[in-house]
Amino acid sequence: MATEAERALGAFIRNHPTDNSRRGRIAIVSLLIGLAFAAVAVPVTVAVFSEDGDGTRLAGLLWCGALVGLYGGISSGLRTLQRHGEVFVLREDGLVYRRTGETRTLPWTGIGSTVQRGQNHALARLMGWDVHLVIRPRTGTRLLLTGYTEDAARLAAEIETAVSAAAGRPPR
């Protein structure tokens, strides 16, 4: 049910729900991979420091894998817990962001900037990092649109175009 503030943003175009269960699955797998790398890295690191120092590169690579896995798992896990029911609603004159317990309406003129930090490779697509659009409203906290959202690349492009047009800038 659309609120009055939502209706003020013009005609409904479409919903873009976020696949939070996929985000949760990725978080668990990432944590497990990070823990597995750490479990192997600890004895290798102990061996490096107790012997002549050979294997420092291997230890470094193992710790790098552990930290990437743990970071990916923890950050995705926190987002999974915090963003139940997340959906982006595209409207003619703005964007509506909903999640359990929160609804935000953002007219295009109310968005100060957008920054796309997505990456185009297989791991990024798997982790939902292929789209990573930071939406900075003129007031309030930022929003993050990731690849876990349905048709995120299309939505990100439309948001960037609309925000640029509202600010009188040519689209990027």
C-alpha positions in Angstrom: 0.0 0.0 0.0 1.6 3.3 -1.2 1.7 6.1 1.3 0.9 9.7 0.4 4.6 10.6 0.3 5.1 7.7 -2.2 2.2 8.8 -4.4 3.7 12.3 -4.5 6.7 10.8 -6.4 4.5 10.1 -9.4 3.5 7.0 -11.2 4.7 3.6 -10.0 7.2 2.0 -12.4 8.3 -1.2 -10.8 9.5 -3.0 -7.6 13.1 -4.3 -7.2 13.1 -6.7 -4.3 16.4 -7.8 -2.7 17.2 -11.5 -2.4 18.2 -11.5 1.2 18.3 -15.3 1.5 21.0 -15.4 -1.3 22.9 -12.8 0.7 22.7 -15.0 3.8 23.9 -18.1 1.9 26.8 -16.2 0.5 27.7 -14.9 4.0 27.8 -18.4 5.4 29.8 -19.8 2.6 32.3 -16.9 2.8 32.7 -17.3 6.5 33.4 -21.0 6.1 35.9 -20.3 3.4 37.6 -17.7 5.5 37.7 -20.0 8.5 39.2 -22.8 6.4 41.9 -20.6 5.0 42.7 -19.4 8.6 42.8 -23.0 9.9 45.5 -23.7 7.2 47.3 -20.4 7.6 47.9 -20.8 11.4 50.1 -23.9 11.2 51.9 -22.6 8.1 52.6 -19.3 9.9 53.9 -21.1 13.0 56.1 -23.2 10.8 57.5 -20.1 9.0 58.4 -18.4 12.3 59.8 -21.5 14.0 62.0 -22.6 11.1 64.1 -20.8 8.6 61.4 -18.5 7.2 60.7 -20.3 3.9 57.0 -20.2 3.0 56.3 -16.6 3.9 54.5 -16.0 0.6 52.3 -19.0 1.1 51.4 -17.9 4.6 50.7 -14.4 3.3 48.4 -15.7 0.6 46.6 -18.0 3.0 46.0 -15.1 5.4 44.8 -12.9 2.5 42.3 -15.6 1.6 41.2 -15.9 5.2 40.7 -12.1 5.6 38.8 -11.7 2.3 36.5 -14.6 3.3 35.9 -13.4 6.8 35.3 -9.8 5.7 32.9 -10.9 3.0 31.1 -13.2 5.4 30.8 -10.8 8.2 29.7 -7.8 6.1 27.1 -9.9 4.1 25.9 -11.5 7.3 25.3 -8.1 9.0 23.4 -6.8 6.0 21.4 -10.0 6.0 20.4 -9.5 9.6 19.7 -5.7 9.1 17.8 -5.7 5.8 14.8 -8.0 6.0 12.2 -7.2 3.4 14.4 -4.8 1.5 12.9 -3.5 -1.7 13.6 -0.5 -4.0 10.5 1.0 -5.6 11.1 3.0 -8.7 8.7 5.8 -9.3 8.5 8.5 -12.0 9.9 11.3 -9.8 11.9 9.4 -7.2 12.8 6.3 -5.4 11.2 4.6 -2.4 13.3 2.3 -0.2 11.6 -0.2 2.1 12.8 -2.7 4.6 11.1 -4.1 7.7 10.4 -1.2 10.0 11.6 1.6 7.6 10.3 3.4 4.5 12.2 6.2 2.9 11.0 8.3 0.0 13.6 10.1 -2.0 12.7 12.5 -4.8 15.4 12.7 -7.5 16.2 16.3 -6.3 16.7 14.9 -2.8 19.6 12.7 -3.8 22.9 14.6 -3.6 25.1 12.0 -5.4 25.5 8.5 -6.5 28.7 6.5 -6.7 29.0 3.2 -8.6 31.7 0.9 -7.2 30.6 -2.3 -8.9 33.2 -4.7 -10.3 32.8 -6.8 -13.4 34.3 -10.3 -12.8 33.0 -13.7 -11.7 33.7 -13.4 -8.0 32.0 -9.9 -7.9 28.9 -11.3 -9.6 28.8 -14.2 -7.1 29.2 -12.0 -4.1 26.7 -9.3 -5.3 29.5 -6.8 -5.8 28.8 -6.4 -9.5 26.5 -3.6 -8.6 27.5 -1.5 -5.7 25.7 1.9 -6.0 26.1 4.2 -3.0 23.1 6.6 -2.9 23.8 9.7 -0.8 20.6 11.7 0.0 21.0 15.4 0.8 19.6 14.5 4.3 19.8 11.3 6.1 21.9 8.2 5.8 23.2 6.7 2.6 21.6 3.7 0.8 23.4 0.9 -0.8 22.1 -0.9 -3.9 23.9 -4.2 -4.5 23.8 -7.0 -7.0 21.5 -8.9 -4.6 18.6 -6.7 -5.8 16.6 -7.9 -8.7 17.7 -6.3 -12.0 20.1 -4.1 -10.0 22.2 -3.0 -13.0 19.2 -1.6 -14.8 17.9 0.1 -11.6 21.3 1.6 -10.9 21.6 3.0 -14.4 18.1 4.5 -14.1 18.8 6.1 -10.7 22.1 7.6 -11.9 20.4 9.0 -15.0 17.5 10.5 -13.1 19.7 12.0 -10.4 22.0 13.6 -13.1 19.0 15.0 -14.9 17.5 16.4 -11.7 20.8 18.1 -10.9 21.1 19.4 -14.5 24.2 17.4 -15.2 24.7 15.2 -18.3 24.4 11.4 -17.5 27.7 9.6 -16.9 
